[in-house]
Amino acid sequence: MSIYKFRAECLSDVSNARKSFCNNQYELTLEIESPFPDVVVEIKTQMSFEQIYEALASVINGHVMVETLAIKKEYTGKRRKRDRRIN
């Protein structure tokens, strides 16, 4: 299993992302960055980076999740622009 991290603007973005993971098995750990609504998410899964990316990109207004997605050891929380079109 691989471990990835990303940041979401709010908990509802994470909830919407979970719907996009379909029937894939995964384990999520959430860390809320008080006093902000931001949520740092760690996901342990068999899904590939590309599969997670596609799931996050399908979430309306999910750009922060897509732009911060990284392998856990490379995660910084900083937004990076991606080449693809994002909702």
N, CA, C and O of each residue as an XYZ file, in Angstrom:
348
protein
N       0.840     -1.182      0.000
C       0.000      0.000      0.000
C       0.879      1.238      0.000
O       1.963      1.255      0.584
N       0.390      2.269     -0.665
C       1.098      3.541     -0.711
C       0.384      4.547      0.179
O      -0.807      4.415      0.457
N       1.129      5.550      0.619
C       0.546      6.602      1.446
C       0.765      7.938      0.748
O       1.879      8.288      0.359
N      -0.341      8.677      0.600
C      -0.329      9.991     -0.031
C      -0.924     10.998      0.942
O      -1.615     10.621      1.889
N      -0.655     12.279      0.708
C      -1.252     13.341      1.511
C      -1.745     14.441      0.580
O      -1.223     14.638     -0.517
N      -2.758     15.142      1.046
C      -3.238     16.333      0.351
C      -3.957     17.220      1.344
O      -4.293     16.790      2.447
N      -4.188     18.451      0.951
C      -4.897     19.404      1.785
C      -6.205     19.750      1.102
O      -6.266     19.880     -0.121
N      -7.252     19.898      1.904
C      -8.560     20.291      1.391
C      -8.962     21.606      2.045
O      -8.550     21.903      3.167
N      -9.767     22.387      1.339
C     -10.214     23.667      1.888
C     -11.187     23.486      3.049
O     -11.272     24.342      3.930
N     -11.911     22.385      3.052
C     -12.873     22.144      4.125
C     -13.247     20.659      4.156
O     -12.953     19.912      3.223
N     -13.890     20.257      5.225
C     -14.258     18.864      5.422
C     -15.235     18.362      4.362
O     -15.199     17.186      4.001
N     -16.105     19.236      3.859
C     -17.058     18.795      2.830
C     -16.338     18.414      1.534
O     -16.815     17.543      0.807
N     -15.206     19.045      1.233
C     -14.420     18.648      0.054
C     -13.915     17.215      0.221
O     -13.918     16.434     -0.731
N     -13.485     16.879      1.429
C     -13.004     15.521      1.704
C     -14.150     14.526      1.561
O     -13.977     13.445      0.998
N     -15.307     14.894      2.070
C     -16.484     14.035      1.962
C     -16.835     13.769      0.502
O     -17.148     12.638      0.132
N     -16.783     14.803     -0.320
C     -17.063     14.643     -1.754
C     -15.991     13.804     -2.441
O     -16.293     13.029     -3.349
N     -14.758     13.955     -2.017
C     -13.670     13.158     -2.598
C     -13.870     11.682     -2.283
O     -13.635     10.825     -3.135
N     -14.297     11.384     -1.072
C     -14.504      9.985     -0.674
C     -15.518      9.304     -1.587
O     -15.376      8.118     -1.887
N     -16.526     10.026     -2.027
C     -17.523      9.471     -2.949
C     -16.870      9.097     -4.280
O     -17.306      8.161     -4.949
N     -15.833      9.828     -4.655
C     -15.144      9.581     -5.926
C     -14.188      8.396     -5.868
O     -13.756      7.898     -6.908
N     -13.854      7.941     -4.663
C     -12.938      6.807     -4.533
C     -13.635      5.485     -4.832
O     -12.985      4.442     -4.895
N     -14.950      5.522     -5.014
C     -15.766      4.355     -5.384
C     -15.537      3.175     -4.460
O     -15.591      3.310     -3.238
N     -15.283      2.025     -5.048
C     -15.149      0.798     -4.272
C     -13.707      0.471     -3.888
O     -13.427     -0.626     -3.403
N     -12.812      1.400     -4.098
C     -11.412      1.165     -3.743
C     -11.260      1.144     -2.225
O     -11.924      1.898     -1.513
N     -10.388      0.281     -1.746
C     -10.114      0.237     -0.321
C      -9.086      1.301      0.026
O      -8.104      1.501     -0.688
N      -9.335      1.977      1.135
C      -8.418      3.009      1.577
C      -8.642      3.290      3.051
O      -9.677      2.938      3.618
N      -7.669      3.922      3.652
C      -7.752      4.333      5.049
C      -7.391      5.813      5.096
O      -6.329      6.210      4.615
N      -8.266      6.627      5.670
C      -8.027      8.063      5.755
C      -7.715      8.481      7.181
O      -8.294      7.971      8.140
N      -6.790      9.420      7.298
C      -6.507     10.090      8.559
C      -6.669     11.578      8.288
O      -6.086     12.111      7.344
N      -7.462     12.246      9.118
C      -7.732     13.668      8.929
C      -7.114     14.483     10.051
O      -7.127     14.083     11.215
N      -6.570     15.640      9.675
C      -6.025     16.574     10.653
C      -6.580     17.953     10.313
O      -6.278     18.507      9.256
N      -7.385     18.499     11.206
C      -7.990     19.809     10.962
C      -7.027     20.883     11.450
O      -6.544     20.830     12.581
N      -6.751     21.864     10.583
C      -5.798     22.930     10.894
C      -6.527     24.124     11.492
O      -6.821     25.094     10.795
N      -6.811     24.048     12.772
C      -7.502     25.131     13.473
C      -6.634     26.374     13.510
O      -5.417     26.228     13.618
N      -7.151     27.550     13.430
C      -8.548     27.966     13.401
C      -9.127     27.991     11.989
O     -10.241     28.476     11.790
N      -8.405     27.487     11.032
C      -8.857     27.496      9.646
C      -9.722     26.262      9.365
O      -9.666     25.282     10.108
N     -10.510     26.309      8.311
C     -11.307     25.132      7.965
C     -10.510     24.077      7.185
O     -11.042     23.015      6.862
N      -9.241     24.364      6.882
C      -8.422     23.431      6.101
C      -8.282     22.084      6.800
O      -8.242     21.996      8.028
N      -8.210     21.041      5.982
C      -8.055     19.675      6.479
C      -6.888     19.032      5.744
O      -6.845     19.052      4.514
N      -5.938     18.460      6.486
C      -4.852     17.703      5.883
C      -5.266     16.238      5.930
O      -5.639     15.712      6.979
N      -5.192     15.593      4.770
C      -5.660     14.223      4.640
C      -4.490     13.313      4.283
O      -3.697     13.611      3.389
N      -4.403     12.202      5.001
C      -3.449     11.160      4.660
C      -4.266      9.958      4.214
O      -5.181      9.528      4.916
N      -3.937      9.420      3.053
C      -4.677      8.276      2.522
C      -3.712      7.126      2.257
O      -2.719      7.269      1.544
N      -4.033      5.995      2.849
C      -3.264      4.762      2.654
C      -4.113      3.877      1.756
O      -5.249      3.549      2.098
N      -3.566      3.488      0.602
C      -4.381      2.814     -0.404
C      -3.547      2.044     -1.414
O      -2.334      2.228     -1.519
N      -4.225      1.182     -2.152
C      -3.630      0.495     -3.300
C      -3.793      1.326     -4.575
O      -3.183      1.024     -5.601
N      -4.625      2.381     -4.504
C      -4.848      3.217     -5.687
C      -3.532      3.883     -6.096
O      -2.679      4.179     -5.259
N      -3.393      4.107     -7.377
C      -2.206      4.801     -7.880
C      -2.378      6.306     -7.699
O      -3.480      6.792     -7.443
N      -1.289      7.020     -7.833
C      -1.336      8.482     -7.780
C      -2.343      8.992     -8.800
O      -3.144      9.877     -8.500
N      -2.301      8.443     -9.986
C      -3.196      8.868    -11.073
C      -4.665      8.643    -10.710
O      -5.506      9.499    -10.987
N      -4.979      7.513    -10.100
C      -6.362      7.237     -9.711
C      -6.848      8.229     -8.652
O      -7.978      8.713     -8.718
N      -5.999      8.524     -7.689
C      -6.374      9.496     -6.661
C      -6.528     10.870     -7.289
O      -7.481     11.594     -7.002
N      -5.586     11.220     -8.144
C      -5.630     12.512     -8.838
C      -6.954     12.674     -9.586
O      -7.616     13.705     -9.468
N      -7.332     11.665    -10.346
C      -8.572     11.717    -11.134
C      -9.791     11.859    -10.224
O     -10.711     12.619    -10.526
N      -9.795     11.125     -9.109
C     -10.911     11.212     -8.164
C     -11.010     12.616     -7.582
O     -12.104     13.174     -7.495
N      -9.883     13.188     -7.183
C      -9.888     14.529     -6.613
C     -10.254     15.574     -7.661
O     -10.956     16.539     -7.359
N      -9.786     15.386     -8.880
C     -10.076     16.332     -9.955
C     -11.551     16.332    -10.330
O     -12.049     17.305    -10.897
N     -12.251     15.250    -10.017
C     -13.678     15.183    -10.348
C     -14.549     15.923     -9.333
O     -15.743     16.114     -9.563
N     -13.959     16.337     -8.221
C     -14.707     17.065     -7.192
C     -14.814     18.533     -7.585
O     -13.809     19.195     -7.845
N     -16.031     19.025     -7.623
C     -16.232     20.445     -7.946
C     -15.525     21.283     -6.890
O     -15.700     21.071     -5.691
N     -14.731     22.229     -7.349
C     -13.944     23.113     -6.491
C     -12.902     22.338     -5.676
O     -12.539     22.755     -4.576
N     -12.421     21.213     -6.214
C     -11.431     20.394     -5.521
C      -9.998     20.736     -5.890
O      -9.094     19.923     -5.696
N      -9.787     21.929     -6.418
C      -8.464     22.300     -6.924
C      -7.369     22.273     -5.859
O      -6.232     21.918     -6.170
N      -7.675     22.633     -4.622
C      -6.638     22.621     -3.585
C      -6.179     21.189     -3.319
O      -4.989     20.948     -3.121
N      -7.104     20.249     -3.314
C      -6.724     18.848     -3.109
C      -5.809     18.370     -4.222
O      -4.795     17.720     -3.965
N      -6.163     18.688     -5.450
C      -5.361     18.279     -6.608
C      -3.981     18.935     -6.570
O      -2.969     18.285     -6.832
N      -3.949     20.220     -6.243
C      -2.692     20.969     -6.285
C      -1.745     20.643     -5.136
O      -0.565     20.986     -5.191
N      -2.255     19.979     -4.087
C      -1.380     19.630     -2.957
C      -1.114     18.128     -2.860
O      -0.325     17.703     -2.015
N      -1.747     17.323     -3.698
C      -1.569     15.875     -3.658
C      -0.101     15.499     -3.880
O       0.540     15.962     -4.825
N       0.415     14.649     -2.986
C       1.806     14.201     -3.093
C       1.978     12.891     -2.337
O       1.178     12.548     -1.466
N       3.029     12.172     -2.683
C       3.436     11.021     -1.885
C       3.778     11.578     -0.501
O       4.346     12.665     -0.392
N       3.434     10.839      0.550
C       3.580     11.349      1.918
C       4.953     11.965      2.181
O       5.035     13.058      2.742
N       6.022     11.291      1.791
C       7.369     11.798      2.102
C       7.713     13.071      1.330
O       8.666     13.767      1.679
N       6.944     13.381      0.281
C       7.188     14.583     -0.507
C       6.162     15.690     -0.237
O       6.234     16.763     -0.837
N       5.212     15.433      0.660
C       4.139     16.380      0.931
C       4.653     17.629      1.648
O       5.378     17.537      2.638
N       4.264     18.800      1.130
C       4.617     20.068      1.769
C       3.372     20.878      2.135
O       3.442     21.785      2.965
N       2.245     20.556      1.525
C       1.023     21.331      1.753
C       0.926     22.547      0.855
O      -0.106     23.216      0.816
N       1.997     22.836      0.134
C       1.994     23.982     -0.773
C       1.319     23.606     -2.076
O       1.457     22.486     -2.568
N       0.589     24.556     -2.623
C      -0.128     24.314     -3.871
C       0.826     24.396     -5.065
O       1.662     25.295     -5.157
N       0.673     23.430     -5.978
C       1.425     23.407     -7.230
C       0.408     23.323     -8.349
O      -0.542     22.544     -8.271
N       0.594     24.096     -9.361
C      -0.308     24.021    -10.516
C      -0.038     22.742    -11.264
O       1.113     22.353    -11.464
N      -1.105     22.092    -11.676
C      -1.006     20.850    -12.445
C      -1.290     21.162    -13.908
O      -1.885     22.190    -14.232
N      -0.861     20.266    -14.783
C      -1.029     20.459    -16.214
C      -2.472     20.294    -16.695
O      -2.854     20.851    -17.724
N      -3.252     19.546    -15.965
C      -4.589     19.213    -16.438
C      -5.628     20.239    -16.044
O      -5.434     21.051    -15.139
N      -6.727     20.172    -16.752
C      -7.871     21.026    -16.430
C      -8.558     20.467    -15.177
O      -8.785     19.262    -15.074
N      -8.873     21.320    -14.262
C      -9.501     20.931    -13.007
C     -10.861     21.601    -12.908
O     -11.012     22.755    -13.311
N     -11.868     20.886    -12.370
C     -13.200     21.471    -12.183
C     -13.135     22.690    -11.310
O     -14.162     23.314    -11.044
